[in-house]
Amino acid sequence: MRHKGVFAVNRMPSNRSAKRLMGATFGSMALLVCLGWSVAAQADIPLRVGVYHNPPKLFVGEQGQLRGVLGELLDAMAQQEQWQLESHLCDFQQCLTLLEQGEIDLLPDVAWSEERAGRFAFHHEPVMHSWSQLYQANNPRVEAILDLEQQRVAVVDGSIQQSYLAAVTERFGINVIWMPVDSFAAGFQAVANGEADLVASNHLFGDWRARDYGLRETPIIFQPSRLFYAASPSFAVDRLERIDATLLAWKDDMNSVYYDILSAWRSGSRVDTLVPTWLWWVLGGLLIVLVAAVVATLTLKRRVTINRAKLSTNEHLLATILDSVDAYIYIKTPSLEYRYVNRQISELFQRSPQEILGKRDDAFFDSGSAAEMAENDRQVLSSGKKITVEEHNVLQGEERVRTFLSIKMPLEMSPGEAPCLCGISTELTEYLEMQSRTHHLAFYDALTGLPNRRLLIESLAKATDPEEEGGGYSAVLIVDLDNFRLVNDIQGHESGDQLLVNVAQHLKQRLSDDATLARFSSDEFVVQVNGLGERQSEAAAHAERLARQLLETVSQLRNDRALPISASIGITLFDGAGQGVNSVLQQADMALQQAKAAGGNTLRFFNVDMQTSVLERASLEGDLHQALSHNELALHYQVQVDHQGATIGVEALLRWYHPQRGWVSPGTFIPLAEENGLIVPIGYWVLQCACEQLAKWSHQPAYAGLTISVNVSSVQFQQPEFVRNLEGLLAQTQAPPGRLVLEVTESLLMREPTRVRNTMLKLRAQGIRFALDDFGTGYSSLSYLKRLPLDELKIDQSFIRELLTDKTDAAIVDTTILLAVSLGLTVVAEGVEKKEQLDWLKGHGCYRYQGYLFGRPTPIEYLFESY
């Protein structure tokens, strides 16, 4: 059934003077600026507005007028812009279809997404932000998504809440009993009647009606979204611009109609939704008669009483709003004593507000935490500026360190008085712990708990770095169990796994705390020992003694069927002078093969006979010195596409064709170039070629919008003249800087972070963009993601390769996508080779890809012919 009619704007009057008085009493209203709300509509002819029933955000009133937060904001916009609005009642999916077909002009309460942006027109400034949340009765208590096992969850049939929760619970193997309902209200009623345990709803409806049903929110929050007035594809651009202009003006004015409507709906009800319009006219007439009959002095006294009551009501509403915000909100006096705290702080300190007010932080935190917070507070009050700071605090009586992201600002409570301090703190402790668990999954072996191959390689990279201050020789020992396959074949994999756990435990007990023990592969363990002295003979003797102790330790082990166990060990020594990680591991592996060939249960050192491969590497390095001048280097390009299959850019990949060897792997010659410094001139040549290609494309409309991504070595990036040289290349070639993307690694960002950040900011000022390559393979840190001017995160192909079969890799990729979206970064998945991988990534919010599925690296002249 569709409802069509023209209606005028009908807005409740606001008591501005009472709001100003309320603002003076509760300065913490400044904290609500984070709850951005907006509205838009503009036309000279009646605008056809789609309306679907979704209170409190949108619904139709008794007389056909727009109601709800987004409806009344649009209504107010129409009155201001002198528009007429024509309402069309429809369900949500029907409204979207009508909007796409151009049968209606605007549809309020539409969350932006990549898919919808391709179907509808959107203005830029969001009307408001929303998210979804689970609500429950007092029991059972649900704290996390894993608690949903065997719970009855009411969801609106076909809603985004249903599809999202179903996908998440299926991904983690959680069995949930779904109870489809027709509306949020029906879901809340089902929980109240005991027919369901929880209900999924957007937070606006939940905050509005949860207490009416005797429900409360859970900590499970999901699907943050920005809400807009979606427009038909043919909607005029200038009307969308008027929407943005009006929204921005309203948001800058705390006394605007925007905040009037927001505050009224936050209170839980609207007066004119409870009382019919005709009754207001009758009451108004009676009030006029009454005022005429009352003595002037009594009228004045009545007005004072009414104003006090309104002020008390507004104070209560404000306190209710601040208590419902999931953050710690407080106001401190100039002497740093608590003047106001919300409910969350009372729960944190486990004390009533009366026990908190008038006291300082040293009454609730340990001395170190209190001193740190006091220093930050004084900085805000002395500078008069807002700051955002990460604080690490310990409550009295606890040992756990809690991490808070705090926003602090000066707040003038009354004219002429010294400003107070207003703060909002959000606890990040659980998130950081989750990040730590994710890091453990990525860098530690699930069976033995030892560091895995990735972490070992990072440790070896640091030990072999010539720039690191060394302690003389180091040693790498590869311990491989002899005939381990027989244990699996005869006794089964469970017995084999238990044997590996026992070996790991006993080897670790034999090693000192400064030695690193890692599980390198199925039955291979690697030991790294540093600081063996400056003399090679002494280092070799120490390594040999340790190896014999490890052999003895393994030989003393027996599994549950008393099979004899032995091991072979290959040893190599290195001092970090020009030896890379691959070279060290290769030498140790060669020594291990000699120990195996000798019958096992013995050890071997890397010897002179193995040096042939090292000499071969030296020969290759010599040829690399001539490669650039002999025009043996070339750039191949690999396309990057979006979720619609459109090419959005390419990555420039360095290739070397040796006259005698043929194609040399980049994994072979690029580390060589970095070690001997050749990467600096080679890197400059790569950037020059990329800029020249961008300049050519800028004159070709079909390719002008493409980007070129270039990998920048840490050695090259930290050259003092790097910024100046790149600026010179851009000026010389006239390449558009905004189409050049420099790919950097996490190891570069963590080395001299201040210097790296300054270099990036200088280049960003020129318009150059940055991508973080191989994300997740290093020690990922929120601190540099927050501080550095990054535009993209590239998920390393090692995670994508096993995405469909390895739950750990899937969890890491999913977490990375969520993190990048929350930080406003574009996610690019590398190494996409299968359509199934592409479909998984699309379904989890990743919309840019690179890999063999879309094309192999190829010379520029064949790039678009082969794609």
N, C-alpha and C positions, 0 to 999 in steps of 0.2 A: 504494500500500500504506500503510495507516494502522496506527500502533502506539499502543496505549492501555494505560495502566497507572498505578497509584499508586506513587509512590516517595518516600522520605524524603530529607531534606537530608543531604548528605555533603560536608563541607568540610575542606580541609587545615588542620592546625594551623599557626600562625605563630610564629616566634621573635621576640617583641616586643623582648627585650633587645638582640638583634643589630641590629634596625632602629633602636633609639634610638642605639646606638653608631655605626651607619652614618650616621644623621642628624647626629651630632656631628662626624663626619669630613668629610662632604659636606653642608654647609649648603645647597648648591644644590638639595636636594630641594624647598625652598620654591618653586622655580621651576616645579615640575610641577603647581602648583595650577591652572594654566590648562587642564590636560587633564581637565576635569570629567567624572566618570562617575557614574551613578546607577542605582537599581533600585527595583522596586515590585511588591507583590501583597498582597492582604488578603482573607480570607473565613473564615467559620466552617465552611463546607462545602468539599469539595475544589474547587479552582479548575482549570478545564480550560485547559491551556496549549498553544497551538499551537507546534510546533517544526519548523523547516526547516533543512536542512544549509547552514550559512554560517560555517565556522570562519574565524578564531578567535573570532568573536562569538557563534555559537550553533550547537550540534549535539547529538546524543544519544550518550551514552557506551555502553560495551559492555554495561552492566547496565541500560540504559534511563534513566539519570539525565540531568538537564540538564547540559550542558557548555558551554564557551566563556565569554567574559567576561560577557555579559548573562544567560546561563543560570545560572552559578554565583552571580551577584549575586541573582537571583530566588530561587535555592535558599537562600542565606543569609537573605534576607528571610523566606522561609517558615519557617525554623527559629526566627527571632527572634519572629515573630508567631504561631507555632504553627498554621500553615496546612498543609493537605495539597495537593499539586500532582498533577494528573492530566495526563499528557503525551499529545499527539495529533501524530503525525508526518504532515507534509504538505509539498508544495512551497509556495513563497511565495504565488503567486497563489491557490492553493487555500486557504491559511491565511487570506488576506484575505477570501475569500468566506465561509468558515465563521465568521469573526469578525463580519462584517456581519450574518449570519443568526442570530447568537446561539448557534451550536453549540459555540463555544469562548468562554472568558471573556477570556483575555489572549493577546497575541502579542508576544513580545520583538522588539527590533531593527526598529522601524518608524520611518522618518523622517517628521517632521511636514510637512504641506503643507496648503494651503487646501482642496484637494479631499478629502484624507483626513480633515481636521477635520470635514467635513460628513458623513462616513460613520461615524466611530468616535469614541469618547471618549478623551481624552488627559489625563494629569496635567500639572502645570505645570513641574516641575523636570526638565530633560533628564537621562537616564541618562548619556549621554556625547555627545561631538561627533565627527563623522566627516567625511571628505571622500573624493573619488576622485582617483586619480593614475595616470599612465602609467609603466610600468616597461620597461626595455630591457636588452639585453646591452651590452657595451662599445662596439660599433659597429653601425649608424651612430649618431652623436651627435645627439640631438634636444633642442633647447633651447626651442622655442616651437611654437605650434599650426601656424604656416605650414610648419614642417619636416616635417609629416606628408604632404606631397605624394608620392604613389606609394609610401607606406609600407604594409606589411602589418600591420594592427592586429587582434589577437585580442580579442574582446569576448564576454561571456556573452550568448547569444541572448535577446533580449527584455528585457535589463536596462536600468536607467536610464542606465548609462554609455553603452550603445549609442545610445539615443535622443538623449541630449544631444550626444555627439560627432558624430553624424550631422547633427544640426541645425546645429551650429557650423561644421563643415567645409563643409557645403552653402552656408551663409550667406556664407562667405568664398571660395567657389569652389575649394576644395581637394579634389583627387582622392585618395581613400583606398581602399585595398584591404581590405575588411572580411572577417575570418575568424571566423565565429560558432563558439563552443565551448560545452560544457555546463556548465563550472564555471571558477572562477578558477584552480584547480590545473591544469586542462587547458590554459588559456591560457598559464600560466607555462611548462608543459612544452613547448608549441608554440614559444615563443621560445627556450627552452633547446636544442631540437632544430634550430633554424634554419628552422622552417616559418613563423614570423612574426617581424616586426621589433620589435613592441611589444605589450604587453598592458595593458588597462584593468582596474583593480581598486580596491576600497576600500582605504584606506591601512592599515587594521588587518591585513588578510590580507597585503598587500604587505610591511609591516614584519616580519611574522611569518615569511614563507616566501621572500622575494625572494632572500636570500643562499643558501638551500638550492638554488636553481635557477641560481645564478651571475648574477643580475640585479641591477640597481640602479635607484633611482628617477630620474625625469626632473623638471625644474622645472615640468612642466605639471600643475597642480592645479586641480580644478574640482568643482562641486557640493558646497559645504559644507552639512552637514545636522546637525540635532539628532535624536538617537535616543531613542525612548520605548518604554514598554510600552503598546501600543495596547489598548484595551478595547472590548468590545461596547457598542452604544448603551445596553443595559439595565444595564450594570455600575454598581454602587452608587457614589455620589459619595463617601461616607465612606471607602470603600476606596482610591479615588484620593488622597484627602487623607492617608491613612496612608502611601501610597507616597511622597508629597512630603515628609512629616515625617521619615520614615526616611532618605530620600536626603540631606536637608539636615543631619541629625544626623551621618550618616556622613562627609559632605564636610567638616564642621567639625573632624573628629577625624582627624589624620594617621595614627593607629595603628588606624583602624577596619578592618573586614573589606573595606570598599570599596577601600582602597589596597592591602590584602594581595592581593586578586584581580587588581587592575590591575597591580601590580608583577610578579606571577607570570606573567601572560600577556605582559607586555612583554618578559620575559626570553626568550621564544621557545618555551617548552614548559612543560608541567606534569608533575611527577614521576609523579602517579598516572595519567597518560595513557600512560606508557611501561611501567609495571610493574603487572601484575595485582594485585588486592586480596589473593588467596590467597597470592601470593608475599610480600607485605608481612607477613602473619601468620607465615609460616615464618621470614623474616628477623628479625622481632621476637623469636620464640622463641630463635633462635640467639644474638641479641644478649644476651638475658637470661642464657643459659648462660655466654656469654663474660664478661659483667660480673661474674657470680658467681665466675668463676675467676681474675679479674685482681686483683692487689694494689691496695689503695686508692691508693697513690701513683701507680701506673701509670695508674689510671682518671682521676685528676685531671689528669695530664699529657696524656692522650688528649683529655679534654674541652677543655683549653686549645688543643690543636692543631686540634680540630674547629672551635672558635669562631673561631680565626684564619683557617681555611680558608673558613668561611662569610662572615666579614667581607671577606676578599679577593674572594670570588665576588660578594658584594653590591656591593662597590666597582666591580668590573668591569661588573656589570649596570647600575649607575647611570651610569657613564661612557658605556656603550653607548647608554643612553636619551638622555642629554644630547647626545651627539654626533649622534644622529639627528634632533634637533629642528632645524627650519629657522629658527634664530635664533642670534644671537651671545650666548652666556651666559658670564658671568665673575664672579669674586669678587676684590675688592681688599682689601688690608690697610688698617688705619686711616691709614697713611701713603700710601695710594693706589698701592701696588705690586701688580701682578697676583699673585694667590695660586692661582687656578684659571682655566683657559680651556677651552672645548670645541673640537671639531674645526673648527667654522666660523670661529672667530677665528684659528686657525692658518692656515687657507686664506686668510683676509682679509689677514693680515700676511705670508703666505708664509714663515713660520718655524715651527720645531718648538716644542712647549710649553716645552721646556727653555730655548729662547732667549727666550721671552716672560716666564716667571715671574720675579718679582723686579724687573721693570722697570716704569717708568711710561709714561703715554701719550705723553710728549714723545719717546720713542724710536721711535714708530711714526707719529705724526701731525705736521703742521706746528705751529708754535708757537701760532698763533691757535686752532686746533682743540683742542690739548692744554689751553690755558688755559680755554677754555669748558667742557670736560668736567670739569676739576678744580674749577671753581667750582660746577657742578651736584653733583658728588660731595660736596664739603664741606657744601653745603646739606643734603643728605640726612643725613650723619653728625651735623651739629650740631643739626638739628631732630628727628631720630629718626623722620621720617615718609617714607612712600613718595611719589615724584613720578613724573609722566609728562611727558616733555619731548621736543621735536623738536630734534635736533642736526644741524648741518651741518658735516661734517668733510672734511678733505683729507689723504689718506695721503702720507707722504713719498715723493717721486719721482713723484707724480701731480699733475695740474692739475685733474682732475675733482672737483667738489664732490659728495660723497655725503650723502644725507639719511637719518637714522635716527630711528625712533620708539623711545625708550628708556624702560623702566620700571626705576627704581632704588629700592632699599629697604635699610635697615640689617639686618644679619644677625648674630645672636649665635652665635659658633662654640663658645665654652666659657664656663661661668658665671664671672663675675668679670672676664673680658677685655673690652677695648673692642670694640664691634661693628665688624665688617667691612662692606663694601658689596657688595651682590649686584645684578646688573643683567642685564636681557634687552633686547637691541636688535634691531629688525627693520628691514632696509633698505627704504626707500621710493623709492629713486632711479629704478628702472625704472617704477614706477607713476606718479610725478610726470612723468617724460618722456612716458609715454603720455597723461597728462592734457594736457600741453603740445601734443602732436600733435593731440589731439581739439580743443583750443582753436583750433589753426591751421586745422583743417578747417572750423570754424564761423565764423571771422572773416577768412579770407583766401581770395582767388580762386584756384581750382585751376589756371587756365590761365596767368595772368600772375604769380602770387605776390604781387600787391598786396593791401592791405586791401580787404575787400568792403563792401557796403552797411551791414551791421550795425556793423562797426567804425567806419566813417565817421560814422554817425549818433551813436554814442557820443562820438566826438571832437567833433562839432559840438554835442552837448548840453552838453559841458563848456565849450566856448567861448562858448555863448549863455547859460550859467547866470549870472544877475545876482549870485549870491553868490560866484562865483569872482573872484579878483583878476585883472583884465584888463590888457592892455598896449596899450590904445587900440583902434583899428579892426582888424578882420580881414576877409578876403575869401574868397569861394567862387567858383571858376571851374569851369563845366561845359564840358568839351571833348568835342564830338561830331563823329565822322568824317563827312564829306560823302559821300553815295552809297555808303556801305559795303556796302549790300545788293547792289550790282552786283558787288563782288568775290566774294561768295559765289555769286551766280548764274552768273557767267561762269567763274570759276577754281575754284570749289568751296570747301567749308567749311575744308578743311585749309589752303589758302592764306590764307583769311580769318583763321583762328586765328593763323597765323604773323605776319600783319600786325599783329594786336592785340598780340602779344608784342613785336614790334619797336617799336611805338608806346609801349608801357609802358616799355620800357628807355630809349628816347631822352628821353621826358618826364621820367623820374626823374633822368636825368643833368643836365637843365637846372635842376632844383629844388634848393634848399638843404636841408640836413639837417633843419631844423625845419619844413619844409612837409610836408603829408600828401597823398599821391597815392593815390586809390582807384579801382578799377573799379566803376562804379555800375550799369551794365547792359551789354547786348551790346557796343555800340560807344561807350559814354559813359564818360568818365573825369572824376573830380571832384578838384580841387585845393583844399585849405584852407591858407591862409596867415595866420598870426597875427602880432601885434606890428607893425602897419604905421604906428603913430604915433597921436597924439591929434588931428591935423588931417585932416579928411575929404579935402581936396584933395590932400594929400601921399599919403594912402593910395590914392586913386583913380589917381594918376599911377604909383605903384609897381605897382599891379595891372595897369594898362594895359601898362606895359613888359614885365611878365612874360608877359601874354597874347600880345603880339606875338612874343616869343621862342618861345613854344610853337607858335604858328601857323607860324613859319618852320621850326621843327624838324620839324613834321609834313609840310610841303610839300617838304622835302628827301628824304623817304623815298620809296622805290620798292619795289614788291613784285617777285616773280620774273618778271613779265611787263611790267614798266615802266609800269604804269597810274599816272597822276598821282593823288596823294593830297592832300587838303586837309581842313580842319576848321573848325567854327564854335564860338565860345566865348561863353557868357553869364556875366556878372560881376555880383555884388552885394556890397556892403559892409555890415558890421554891427558894432556895438560891444557886444553882449550885453545891452543895456538893453531888456528886454521882448520881444525877438525870439526866437521858438522855432525849433527845427530845421526844422519843416515850412515855416515862413514864409521862412526863409533859402533853403531849396532851391527853394521855389516862385518866389521872386524871381529866382534865378539861371536857373531853367528858362524863365521868361517872357522874360528877356533873350536866352537861347539861341534861342527861337523867333523873336525879332526878327532875330537874326543869320542864321538860316536863311532867313527871308523876304526878306532883303536879298541873297540869292544865294549865301550861304556863303563860306567862306574869309575870314571877318571876325569882329569881336567887337562886342558890344553890352553896355552897362551897364543895370541895372535903373533905369528913369527914372520921372518923375512920372506919365506916362500909365498906368503899371502900378499906381499907388497905389490904384486903385479897389477892388481886392480887399483891400488893407490896411484901407481905411476901412470896408469891409463887415465885416471882422473886428472892428474897434473897435465898430461898431454892435452886433454880436452880444454882445460883452463887456458893453456897457451893459445889454442886455436880460437877460443872465445875472444881473446884480445884483438884478433884480426877480423872477427865476424862483421862488426859494424862498418869498418872501412872497406871491406870487400863486398858490401851489399848482400850479405848472406842472411840478414835478419829481415823479417817481414811481419806485417800485422794481418791477422785474420780476425774476422768479426763474427760474433754470435748474436742472433736477434733476441730481444726481450719483448714479450707480448703481454697483453692484458687479458682479463677473463673473457672478453669477446673475441679473442684471437687476433686483435689488431696489433701491428708492430709499433711499439712506443719508443724503442731505442735499441742500441747494440752495445756489446762489451768488446773492447779492443783487447785481443789476446796475442802475446808475443810468440813468434815461431822462429826456429833456426834451422836452415837447411845447410848441412855441412857437405862440402864437395865430395868427401870420401865416405862419411858415416851416414849420409842421408839426413832425414829428419831427426833432430835431437829433442828429447822430451824436455818441456819447460821445467819439470820437476828436477831435471838433472842440471841444466845450465843456469837457471835463475838463482838457485842457492849459491852456485859458484860465483856468479856476478855480484851477489850481495856481499860475499865474503871478501872478494878482492877489490871492491869499489867500482867495478865496471858498470854496476847498475845505475850509477849517476849519469854518465853520458848516454847509456842506452835508454834510461828512463826519459831523459830530455828529448831524445829522438822520437820515442813513442808519443809523448805529449805534443810534439811538433806535428807529427802525422795526423793525430786526432784533431788538432785545431784546424789544420788545413782542410781536412775532410768536412768539419762542421761549417767552415766558411763556404765551401762549395755547395753544401746542402742548403745553406741559408738563402741562396738564389734559386732554389728549386722548390716550388710550393709543395710538391708531393713529399719531400723529405725534410722540409724546414723545421718541422716540429719534433724530429727525432733527437734523442740524446746519445752521447757516446760516453760510456763508463771506462775509466782507465785505472788499473791497479797501480798504486803508488807504494813503492818499497819504503820501509821505515828508514833505511839508510838515506834514500833520496829525499824523503820528506823533511829530515832533520838537517839538511844542508842549509847553511846561513843564507845562500843566494837563491833558495828554492822559490820563494814568493816573488822576488824580483825577476827571475828568469821566466816564470809562468806569466806574470803580467806583461813582460816583453813579448812573449809568444802571442798572447791575445791581441795586443796592439798591432803586432806585425801582420798577423793573418786576418784580423777583423772578424774572428770567430765569435759567435754569441756566447758569453760566459755562462748564461743560464742553461745552456745545453750540454755543458761539460760536467760530468760527475766523477769525482775522485773517490776511488774505493780504498779505504784504509782498514787495517786489522786492529783487533782488540789489543794485541801486544804493543802496537805503536801508541795507542791511546793511553796505556798504562805506564809508558816510559816517558818521564819528564812531562807530566800532564799539563802543567801550567804553560810550558813552552809550546806544546802541541796545540793547546786551546788558543793561544794568541795567534799562532800561524793560521789555524782554521778560520778564526774570526776575520783576519786580514783578507783571506781569500773569499770568504763569504760576502764581505763588503763589495767585492767585485762581481758578485752574482753567482759564483761557482758553488755547486752543490756537493754534498758529501754522502757517501754510503758506507755503512759498517759491514765489511765483508766477513764471510765465514763466522757469522754470529753464533755463539754458543759453544765454540771450540776453545775459548779462553776463559779467564776468570771474569765473567760478565758482571758489571757493577752498575747499579742504578745511578751512582754518583756521576759517572761520566756521561751516561745517557741523558741525564738531566741538564748537565752543564755545557755539553758540547753541541755545536750547531749541526746536528745530523739531520738528514732528510729521509734516508732509507736504511732498513735492516735487511741484509741478505742472509737467509738461512743456509747454512753450509749443506752441501750435497750429501755429506755423510749421514745426516739426519733424514734426508728425503729418501735415500736409497732403501732403508728398511722401514719406511714409514708405515707400510701396510701390514707388516708382519711383526714389528717390534713395538710393544706398547710403550716402552720407555721413550723411544724416539718420537712416537706419536704424541705423548704427553709433553715432551720438550717443545716440539713444533707448535702444538696448540697453545702452550703457555707463552711462547715467544710472540705468536700472533696477537694474543690478548694484550701482552705488555706493549707491543709496538703501537697498536691501535689506541691504547690509553694515553700514550705519549705523543700521538699525532704523527707517527712515522709510517712511511710506506713500506710494506713487506714484499720482498722479492725472493722467491724460492728458486734455488739453484739445483741443477741436476735432475730436472723433471724429464723422465724417459718413458713413462707409461701414462696412458689416459686415466687409469684408476688413481694414480697419484694426483693428477690434475683435478679430478672430480673431488677427491678428499680435500685438497687445498681450497678449492672453491667453496665447499660446504663449511669450511672452518674460517672463512673470512680473509683468505690470502688471494689477491687479485692480480698479481704480477708474477711472471714465470720466465725461466730460462733453462734450456736443456735440449737434449737430442730429440725430444718429441717435436720440437718446433724447428730445429735446424742445427747442423754441426757448424763449428767455426769454419769460415771460408774467406778467401780474398774478397776485397770490396767489389771487384768487377763482376763477381759471380753471386754476390750476396742475395740480391732480390730476385735473381733468376732461379736460384735453388729453393727459395722460400715460397 
